[in-house]
């Protein structure tokens, strides 16, 4: 459904081999996928589409919009277990076999796994070709497709291989969420909430008021939350495109979250569910280390609880410890951790011991 001109958010995400610019344009509007040809970018005008099989209905308007411009149209399974180096190689190989040139563009359509995996394939094909992202999940729209980080998993950890390779354009169409299962919809919203809590107190206050409307998929509250989360991420990425400093704020909830996701077995726990528990643990540490008020911590947990329920995580320290120590945020001086002194104002603390995270995992709660 066409509802007027889309919102445009520019993300200055740093240069990348094969990209025509260092800036991604995020376009947000209901029905925008039916006009995708007006907003996607390809130097040659040709596109190589890789789309999640589970998002077939959501991607249908995109396929119609690109009719006659698709040099390749491939569906694939975008499970977290399948986000591997081998899978990225297969996708890149398929594009090359179909005649991919340096001035063509790849399109990734699906959830966060799809944009991570296909974006990484674009980064390694011909040493980097342009690509576009069409997220079809709440997690993809609010976070995964924004900012230019692509990657794949290894058996020992999540996203340990990757590249900074920003997409040319990102199309965010809330209509694409219509068929998204409720569990995936709710889990993905955690990433949007995260953005509010780390850097936008006003958005966090609006979230407190409109959480039920967002859960009911009401158009305007949902669009406002997604747009607000994207603006937060865009501002942070612009200030630190290569994650050397301030961009680490976006890892709020991920320090323990990645370990919980791996401990459950990739795919058993949704990424947003693991991040929700990671946020709960970060709140425990933030109260002790960063001076977060207990009442503020309770308010954040209350919002998380409204987006649940989330499956019970692994709490066994012997399982979690090696996973945390192998995380890419571990530095020589300790574990780089994001804490919350106040809602809307996060900080990075490089000195939180792994043992403190394990203690927080044992007592964390969402209620």
ABEGO torsion letter per residue (X at the ends): XBAEBBBBBBBBAEBBBGBABABBBBBBBBGAAAAAAAABBBAAGBBBBBBBAAAAAAAAAAAAAABGABABBBBBBABAAABBAAAAAAAAAAAAAAGBBAABBBBBBEBAAAAAAAAAAAAABGGEBBBBBBBABAAAAAAAABGGBBEBBBAAEBGABBBBBBBABBBBBAAAAAABBAAAAAAAAAAAAAAAAAABAAAAAAAAAAAAAAAAGBAAAAAAAAAAAAAAAAAAAAABAAGABAAAAAABGAAAAAAAAAAAEBGABBAAAAAAAAAAAAAAAAAAAAGBBAAAAAAAAAAAAAAOBBBBBBABAAAAAAAAAABAABBAAEBBBBBBABBGBBBBBAABBAAAAAAAAAABBBX
